[in-house]
Amino acid sequence: MKAAVHTRYGNADVVTVSDVPRPEISGNQILVQVYSSAVTTADWRFRASDFPGIMWLPGRLMAGAFRPRKPVLGSTFAGRVVSVGPDVKRFRLGDPVFGVSDWGAHAEYVALSEDGPVVAKPEGITYDEAAATPFGALAALGFVRDFLEVLPGQKVLVAGASGGVGIFAVQIAKQLGAEVTAITSTGNIELVTSLGADHVIDYRKQDLARIAERFDRVIDTASTLKPRVALRLTKPGGRFAPVEFDLPEMLAALGSKLFSKKSLLLRISSDKRVDLEHIAERLADGSLRPVIDSTYPLGAVADAHRKVESRHKTGAVILNPTPAATAAIAA
């Protein structure tokens, strides 16, 4: 099968399309033909070994000390089940599914356990839209609902509101009954408003350090706010959670715990099937909407990586490992 492979760390050009063995399955595993897969911030960082600050060493050890441990990246996918192990009970051949794999989704086929975060693709949702959802929606759900514990009537600030996580953070906070203020650029004001933001701050026109309002909950999805600025924007008794963090956030978290009535939460979200099932229900009823920045064929995987690495994308960047004509016939 064809797959996007990187055997060394470096810029986007280290990722090339190669022939690799098709995964073998057994037990309760399923094999999915991948029609769509997202290229995420995690893919860029693992490909380039570009982990922030003091997170570089643990990140590098996780990725592989001397060369990539997982040469085929890609953790979110959408496609059809083409083979099932003898113990599989949840899926049948031909089922349209989407979910999260332990890498390997930037390929024509991916194998994973049926017990993992993989669920049926809702009708009316395209494969591209389904693949665009898990990375951002699962992170947003974990941070907004579980870590920040957003409540009805609270004022919530979402920084990086038009990014892969931010678009879902806006929607989920609004669905939880919050009054949502989104930070984005001029070109994305209409988008984040359509997703439910009550107020929008254009960071190109307004100095974030001079914002007078204070918020019950602040989430920074794209390292937009410096910790001191974020904490200043947080009300006493409020909470601030950065999706990405480094030494400054760690020091600020310690300081806020010792000297402040504000909480800086350093958390890492997880990919749970029960959460993905909840997200699939929201996709099906239209209360959660994915946003796609751009799509690329497998052969243009390096361009997809460059787009993500630019940090100037709106929503998700999608890779199509299976040719569009084949996916259309299968759909």
Secondary structure by P-SEA (a helix, b strand, c coil): ccccccccccccccbbbbbcccccccccbbbbbcccccccaaaaaaaaccccccaaaaaaaaaccccccccbbbccccccccccccccccccccccccccccccccccbbbbbcccccccccccccaaaaaaccaaaaaaaaaacccccccccbbbbbcccccaaaaaaaaaaaaaccbbbbbbcccaaaaaaaacccccccccccccccccccccbbbbccccccaaaaaaaccccbbbbbccccaaaaaaaaaaaccccccccbbbbbbcaaaaaaaaaaaaaccbbbbbcccccccaaaaaaaaaaacccccbbbbbcccaaaaaaac
